[in-house]
Amino acid sequence: MRAFHGQLSDNQPIRRNQAEKEKQLRDLKETLSTMKSHTSPALKESIQRRIRELETELRASARDKAARIEDKARQPSKSERPNHPRRTPPRRSI
């Protein structure tokens, strides 16, 4: 059976927002700390790799957010902008 476009089985990454990424990071750290000593090294390494990836994603998004806030602060306020009347499109009669 074929998948239709946009279905989760399209082998596309699931997009997560900031809160979901933070929750996943907490869950992975908890999982790693509760693992037994005889757990497979490959499994531990894959969880540690995913933790590192999530941490870098969260740091990058925090930097982007700070840069956006800084850019907004640099933009002139409404009172400083020249007041140009809005141009409305011509009305067409039917």
BAFI-3210 file (N, C-alpha, C; in Angstrom, 3 decimals, decimal comma, padded with zeros to 6 digits):
// residues 94
n [1|2|3|4|5|6|7|8|9|10|11|12|13|14|15|16|17|18|19|20|21|22|23|24|25|26|27|28|29|30|31|32|33|34|35|36|37|38|39|40|41|42|43|44|45|46|47|48|49|50|51|52|53|54|55|56|57|58|59|60|61|62|63|64|65|66|67|68|69|70|71|72|73|74|75|76|77|78|79|80|81|82|83|84|85|86|87|88|89|90|91|92|93|94]
n.u [000,838|000,574|001,859|000,193|000,886|002,475|001,866|002,790|004,427|006,120|008,821|010,004|011,529|010,197|008,840|009,589|008,639|010,113|009,500|008,821|011,246|012,847|011,582|011,992|014,769|015,140|013,889|015,549|017,985|017,251|016,667|019,198|020,572|019,315|020,034|021,339|024,523|025,227|024,080|023,890|026,728|026,452|023,818|023,865|025,646|024,201|022,069|023,462|024,514|022,189|021,362|023,426|022,944|020,376|020,960|022,661|020,867|018,989|020,597|021,276|018,757|018,149|020,104|019,283|016,787|017,549|018,953|016,895|015,347|017,143|017,402|014,829|014,904|016,672|015,317|013,589|011,167|007,546|006,869|009,155|009,346|008,763|005,622|003,711|000,974|-001,182|-001,300|-004,039|-005,456|-006,793|-010,326|-012,268|-014,855|-017,574]
n.v [-001,168|002,198|005,280|008,386|011,804|013,665|012,011|010,412|008,226|008,844|008,870|011,203|013,672|014,290|017,312|019,334|021,582|024,143|023,595|020,872|019,779|020,394|018,830|016,282|016,189|016,233|013,779|011,963|012,351|011,447|008,788|007,890|008,158|006,247|003,855|000,551|-000,929|-002,951|-002,365|-002,078|-000,719|000,554|001,426|003,233|005,102|006,037|007,350|009,303|010,714|011,736|013,399|015,307|016,417|017,545|019,439|021,193|022,094|023,441|025,445|026,840|027,732|029,406|031,367|032,387|033,414|035,421|037,052|037,876|039,380|041,385|042,568|043,589|045,526|047,311|048,359|051,236|052,937|053,180|055,861|057,089|056,388|057,441|058,831|057,458|057,480|054,660|052,765|051,985|049,348|049,820|049,958|047,611|047,524|045,384]
n.w [000,000|-000,838|000,431|000,955|-000,005|002,520|004,588|007,654|007,238|005,208|005,451|006,460|008,547|011,805|012,679|015,403|018,010|020,133|022,874|022,775|021,965|024,179|026,125|025,052|025,239|028,044|028,639|027,280|028,623|031,142|030,549|029,762|032,175|033,733|032,653|032,747|033,680|031,969|029,561|026,024|024,394|021,938|021,925|024,072|023,012|020,788|022,029|023,459|021,288|020,126|022,199|022,179|019,634|019,978|021,978|020,567|018,613|020,212|021,326|018,992|018,142|020,257|019,915|017,434|018,128|019,928|018,168|016,463|018,241|018,829|016,300|015,995|017,947|016,852|014,675|013,460|015,463|015,227|015,356|014,432|011,800|008,413|007,592|005,349|003,170|002,812|-000,091|-001,955|-003,869|-007,188|-007,659|-009,317|-011,625|-012,254]
ca.u [000,000|001,384|001,512|-000,135|001,816|002,271|001,631|003,967|005,285|006,882|010,228|010,425|011,705|009,075|009,227|009,207|008,859|011,103|009,091|008,909|012,664|013,331|011,025|012,698|016,116|015,018|013,582|016,743|018,964|016,761|016,845|020,626|021,006|018,727|020,502|022,186|025,908|025,360|023,371|024,720|027,440|025,923|022,587|024,269|026,252|023,165|021,327|024,360|024,594|020,931|021,394|024,303|022,253|019,307|021,559|023,121|019,673|018,404|021,483|021,147|017,468|018,238|020,877|018,427|015,759|018,200|019,277|015,641|014,970|018,094|017,044|013,624|015,281|017,375|014,402|012,992|009,804|006,514|006,895|010,335|009,200|007,984|004,223|003,255|-000,379|-001,221|-001,831|-005,077|-005,580|-007,974|-011,511|-012,698|-016,282|-017,872]
ca.v [000,000|003,398|006,391|009,614|012,891|014,269|010,997|010,257|007,144|009,322|008,875|012,582|013,919|014,921|018,647|019,578|022,953|024,313|022,900|019,428|019,421|020,425|017,657|015,104|016,217|015,779|012,347|011,209|012,403|010,563|007,415|007,578|008,001|005,041|002,642|-000,359|-000,983|-003,960|-001,913|-002,058|000,542|001,205|002,106|004,399|006,083|006,655|008,283|010,432|011,485|012,482|014,456|016,368|017,081|018,382|020,585|022,171|022,699|024,382|026,614|027,590|028,426|030,492|032,438|032,982|034,201|036,621|037,908|038,486|040,411|042,490|043,239|044,374|046,684|048,245|048,966|052,467|052,754|053,694|057,318|057,539|056,074|058,437|058,449|057,426|056,911|053,351|052,756|050,961|048,946|050,414|049,102|047,235|047,276|044,133]
ca.w [000,000|-000,953|001,314|000,259|000,330|003,820|005,606|008,506|006,765|004,055|005,824|006,669|009,977|012,493|013,127|016,791|018,445|021,192|024,099|022,548|021,946|025,556|026,802|024,549|025,802|029,442|028,639|026,869|029,712|032,195|030,054|029,814|033,569|034,337|031,970|033,525|033,214|030,915|028,359|024,831|024,162|020,740|022,334|024,865|022,105|019,956|022,876|023,712|020,048|019,982|023,219|021,659|018,522|020,529|022,661|019,571|018,009|021,163|021,406|017,739|018,128|021,234|019,270|016,411|018,806|020,448|017,026|016,004|019,215|018,642|015,053|016,240|018,745|015,969|013,718|013,990|015,966|014,332|015,355|013,706|010,384|007,676|007,487|003,966|003,088|002,179|-001,443|-002,117|-005,279|-007,832|-007,650|-010,650|-011,702|-012,970]
c.u [000,893|000,901|001,135|000,780|001,472|001,999|002,916|004,901|006,073|008,381|010,773|010,587|010,477|009,556|008,701|009,465|009,827|010,744|009,199|010,355|013,235|012,835|011,741|014,106|016,093|014,776|014,801|017,804|018,553|016,958|018,302|021,082|020,448|019,179|021,428|023,581|026,090|024,584|024,361|025,417|026,914|024,650|022,911|024,826|025,191|022,340|022,178|024,479|023,339|020,844|022,254|023,626|021,159|019,862|022,045|021,940|019,063|019,272|021,352|019,832|017,460|019,024|020,044|017,371|016,358|018,533|018,021|015,201|015,865|017,766|015,799|013,953|015,976|016,447|013,801|011,559|008,817|006,562|008,088|010,230|008,437|006,562|003,770|001,852|-000,328|-001,869|-002,851|-005,193|-006,844|-009,137|-011,939|-014,203|-016,533|-018,855]
c.v [001,244|004,478|007,595|010,727|013,500|013,274|010,783|009,156|007,544|009,372|010,294|012,805|014,608|016,270|018,876|021,040|022,962|023,510|021,379|018,958|019,405|019,210|016,390|015,036|015,754|014,272|011,508|011,207|011,477|009,098|006,998|007,354|006,739|003,753|001,835|-000,404|-001,975|-003,591|-001,803|-000,707|001,290|001,986|003,355|005,500|006,776|007,654|009,512|011,319|012,336|013,622|015,622|017,136|018,017|019,611|021,628|022,842|023,754|025,625|027,483|028,358|029,569|031,666|033,155|033,883|035,503|037,589|038,593|039,599|041,631|043,266|044,094|045,635|047,740|048,963|050,233|052,209|053,383|055,210|057,864|057,284|057,192|057,930|058,572|056,856|055,561|053,462|051,635|050,593|049,558|049,423|048,838|046,998|046,044|044,387]
c.w [000,000|-000,005|000,474|000,761|001,683|004,928|006,395|008,022|005,515|004,314|005,887|008,160|010,565|013,009|014,535|017,133|019,626|022,447|023,944|022,529|023,366|026,337|026,357|025,120|027,258|029,507|028,271|027,957|030,857|031,796|030,146|031,250|034,218|033,664|032,872|032,919|032,065|029,637|027,198|024,651|022,937|021,069|023,151|023,962|021,259|020,763|023,181|022,472|019,859|021,000|022,736|020,529|019,032|021,232|021,672|018,879|018,929|021,324|020,166|017,692|019,135|020,655|018,220|017,035|019,337|019,315|016,494|016,939|019,053|017,372|015,224|017,016|017,881|015,005|014,314|014,438|014,993|014,235|014,567|012,208|009,685|007,478|006,039|003,935|002,386|000,817|-001,556|-003,584|-005,899|-007,810|-009,081|-010,638|-012,567|-014,075]
res [m|r|a|f|h|g|q|l|s|d|n|q|p|i|r|r|n|q|a|e|k|e|k|q|l|r|d|l|k|e|t|l|s|t|m|k|s|h|t|s|p|a|l|k|e|s|i|q|r|r|i|r|e|l|e|t|e|l|r|a|s|a|r|d|k|a|a|r|i|e|d|k|a|r|q|p|s|k|s|e|r|p|n|h|p|r|r|t|p|p|r|r|s|i]
***
